[in-house]
Amino acid sequence: MNQSKPFRIAVLASTKGTDLQAIIDEVKAGTLPVDLACVISNKECYAIQRAKEQGYETFYINPKGKTREEFDREMAKILDDHGVQLIVLVGYMKILSNWFVKHFWRKIINVHPALIPKYCGPNFYGANVHEAVLANHEKETGMTIHYVDEICDHGEIILQKKCEVKPDDTPDTLKARVQGLEKKWYPEVIRKIVDSRKI
């Protein structure tokens, strides 16, 4: 790898950015050899505040009055201008347009808080996922990191990790356990993609 030109990633986020913090921590520790070029959001969320406070460039794009593709083209210009080589979705609550996915084909990864193909798709996000897992009395759940394609939560799986569902779990305790997996393994997957350059 050419050390004078670090691998450039961007994060798209819409919520608190818990996994974003795990990525930032490893970047600052020198264990994740990337340049976090920017963080972009469709909401004025804590993830944006978190990144800004730690010295990273952030962009809030107001989606009001824009089609999905118009919004995505505005976002793509920022990503292209910043030379981004990998786009990392962290609690990004907006479905990407087909145009955007094709423009950045195999350069977008997402983490989903369940074991795809279970509990995935447009209706499974946030607490909905963990509530459904508990309602169906699952014995295990976990997280899935995958490439993004044109179908929600459908792209090629890169990594899955499991955890136990305990009898006394609530959606919040289950979310915390799954997020523990995400924080550990998301930076690791990014590291492997950087090493291989096969994006």
N, C-alpha and C positions, 0 to 999 in steps of 0.2 A: 504494500500500500504506500502511496506517495504521501509522506507525512506533511508536506507543505500544502497539501490540498485535502483537508479532512472531509470525510463523508458527511454530507449535509442531509439532515432530517427536519421534518416539520411535524408538529402535533396539531390535530384538529380536536377540539374539545368543546363540550356544552355544559359541563357540570362542575364538580369540585376539583377535578384533576388529581385524584389520589395516585393514579398510575403515572401521571405526568411527573409528580414529585419523585417517584421512584426512579424515573428516567433521569431527571435533573440531578438527583443525588449521585447516580453512577457516573454521569458526565463530569460532575465537579470532582468526584473522587479519582477520575482518570481511568476508571475500569470500563467505561463505554466510550470507544474512540470515535465520537461523532461530534459534529457541530450542530447544535439545536438552532437552526436558522430562524425559526419563528413559530409562534403559536397563534392559531386562527380560531375564531369562534363565531357562531351565529347568534350568540347570546352574551350579555354582559355578565359573565359568570365568574366564580372564584378561581377557576383555572387560569383565566386571563390575568386576574390580579396576582395570583401566585407566581406566574411566569414573569410578569412585569417587575414585581418586587425583587426578583432574583436576577434581574438584569437582562432578560431576554426580550427580543422584539415581539410585539403582539399586534394583532389586528382583529378588530370587531367589525364584521360586515353585517349591516342591517338587512335582513331578508325581506322586509316589508315592500310589497309592490313588485317583487321580482319573481320570475318563474324559477323553478329549480335549476334549469340550465343557465339562466342569466346570472344567478347567484354563483353557481359553480365556475362559470367563465371568469368572473371577477376574482374568485379565490385562486383559480388556476394561474392567472396573470401574476399574482403575488408569489405563488410557489415557483413558477418558471423564472421570474425575475431574481429570486433568491437561490436559484440553482439547486433546488431540492431534489434529492435522489430517492428518498423514501418518505412516504406520508404515513404517519402513525395515528390511528383513530383511538381516542381515549374518552369514552363516554360521549361520543359525538352523536347527538340526537337528531340528525337530519339525514335522510336517505340521499345518497349521491346519485346524480344523474348518470345515465348511460354514457353521455358524452364525456363526463369527467373520468369515469372508470376507464374508458377506452384511451383517453388522452394520457393517463398515468397507469397503463396496463402493467400489472404485476409490480407496481411501485406503491401499492396501498395495502396496509395490513390493519386488522381490527382484532380486538379482544372481546369475546362474548362471555358473559358470566353463567354459562351452562355448557353441557357436553353436546355440542351439535352432532347429530340433527335433532336432539331433544330441546324443547323449549327455545326455539329460535324463530326468526321471522319478524314481520312488522309489529306484531302485537306483544312481543316478548322483549321488554327493555326495563331497566331499573328494577324496582321492587316486584314488578309483575313476574319476573323470572323466578325469584326465590319463593314468592307466594305460591306459584304453580307447583314448584318442586315439593314444597311442604304439603300442599293440598293432595298431591298424588302419592304421598307417603314413600317417596324415593329413599333409598338407603345411601345413595351417593350422588354427588353432583360435582361440579368443577368448573373449569374454564377452558375455552378454546381460542387459540390464536390462529387466524386464517388470512389468506389473501382475499381481497375484496373483488367480487365480480358484479355483474349487473343485477343479481338476485340477492335480496337482503339475507345476510348470515348464511351464505351459500358457498363462497369460494373455497378453493383448495385449503385443506387443513394443514397447518404447519406444526402445531403442537397442541396436545390436550393433557391436562393434569387434573386428577380427581381428588376429592376430599369427602369425608364422611358427613352424612346428614344425621345429626344427633336427635334423640327423641324429644328433647326439650328445646330444640332450636326455634327461634323466631326468624322472620325475614331479615332482621338486622344482624343477628348473630351469624346467620348463614352468609349474608353479604360480606361480613368482616372476614370470614374464613376463606371465601372465594377470592376476595380482594388480596388476601395474603398470598395466594398463589399467583395472582396477576402481577403483583409488585415484584415477586421473585423472578418470574419467568418471562415477562415482557421484555425487560432489558436484555435478557439472555438471547431471546429470539432476534432482537435487533442486532446484537453483537454477531450472531451467526450469519445474518444476512450481509452485514458489512464485510465480514471475513470472506464470504463466498463471492460477493458482488453479483450473485445470481438473483437479480430482482426483475 
